[in-house]
Amino acid sequence: MLLCMAIAVPATSVAQDEVEASVGADLVSGYVWRGQDFGGVSIQPSVSVSYKGLSLTAWGSVGFDSNAAKEVDLILAYETGNFNISVTDFWVTGEDVKYFQYGAPSTAHVFEAQIGYDFGPFALSWATNFAGADGVNKDGKRAYSSYISIIAPFNLGGLEWEAEVGASPWATDYYADVDGFSVCDISLGASKEIKVTESFSLPLFAKATFNPATDKAYLTFGMTF
């Protein structure tokens, strides 16, 4: 991500002072997150409002299967230059699960803090669950489940690619019962915009994901609206 120039032209300065909003959705053949399978064909809508690097996003996932769990996440993030931080409230529906139940141990919310930096050739991030329905370690205590991610983007053959390696640094049952440091996501994704009309293009993407910790592999496809 490029740093904002201190001597921007007036039009750019005005744009940066305005509130920006966006809405969209992804249609995916499977919901795979951090090397874990969370369901089949799903629609994943999002709406976001941002101002001067600060943003609030609502993101969700609804599976086409009537028995699939529904997810609603709220993300408060701040970005300046190549540095970014965020706090996310994850919530997944289930039997007798209530949204406004925040008290331990019955809450279904998981709260995660994340910090990251884009070095250019690659981006590095660290995320840790700090409250809510976190996983536990081998002693049955709160694990403060964490996830380290390295993402490297590149262009090849007319496509935009992303290679990612993600790992859990210590024992937790939040990431498939890992006993210690475990790589749980090795993935390679590609995306391309397909021109439909003179004024409309359809972004398509595909991703292959391997999870050495669970000995699983996934190939997913999606499109953005």
Secondary structure as GFF3:
##gff-version 3
##sequence-region A 1 225
A	DSSP	alpha_helix	10	16	.	.	.	ID=ss1
A	DSSP	beta_strand	20	28	.	.	.	ID=ss2
A	DSSP	beta_strand	32	33	.	.	.	ID=ss3
A	DSSP	beta_strand	36	37	.	.	.	ID=ss4
A	DSSP	beta_strand	42	51	.	.	.	ID=ss5
A	DSSP	beta_strand	54	63	.	.	.	ID=ss6
A	DSSP	beta_strand	70	80	.	.	.	ID=ss7
A	DSSP	beta_strand	83	92	.	.	.	ID=ss8
A	DSSP	beta_strand	109	118	.	.	.	ID=ss9
A	DSSP	beta_strand	123	132	.	.	.	ID=ss10
A	DSSP	beta_strand	146	156	.	.	.	ID=ss11
A	DSSP	beta_strand	159	168	.	.	.	ID=ss12
A	DSSP	beta_strand	182	195	.	.	.	ID=ss13
A	DSSP	beta_strand	201	211	.	.	.	ID=ss14
A	DSSP	beta_strand	216	224	.	.	.	ID=ss15
###
